[in-house]
Amino acid sequence: MKLPKVSSLWLGVGLLFGLMFAAWAVLLHLAAKNPTATVPLETAPAVSSAKTPS
């Protein structure tokens, strides 16, 4: 039995949605297992931006 065009279209959309969901799940899983490295930064001394009267 041949499927109508509309149901085969929705089947394709559902498969693509499932594929995208799986790709995001893998991406988030890898990102959670491999966090980015933190780099400590030194703070610069505070500089006053007030202008002195001349």
BELQUI-V485170 format. One record per helix or strand of 3 or more residues. SS is the DSSP state (A for helix, B for strand). FROM is the first residue (numbers start at 1). TO is the last residue. Records with the same first field share a line. If there is no record, write none. Layout:
BEGIN
SS->FROM-TO + FROM-TO
END
This chain:
BEGIN
A->5-33
END
